[in-house]
């Protein structure tokens, strides 16, 4: 096991309530860096994680509801699983204690 902890953040698409209220997108992700922009001043705060996953847009929904990437920026479930899940499962199979702590906005999916 080469690492003890990985930190990832993922930006989801707007939900219907946010769309109905004309919510303004204030997040961007470039590589492992997440950028938050003040909606009025444009001031930026940058945070670097092990992974910053962009899933806000850049996808096409197939007939099964799967959101398939339509550009290179979009991180689908397969990308997240390959980056985080595979190593976690391998470590668990090798006898290491493993844990996934996931936190999300209530109702975000």
Buried (B, 14 or more C-beta within 10 A) or exposed (E): EEEEEEEBBBBBBBEEEBEEEEEEEEBBBEEBEBBEBEEEEEEEEEEEBEBBBBBBBBBEEEEEEEBEBEEEBBBBEEBBEEBBEEBBEEBEEEEEEEEEEEEEEEEEE
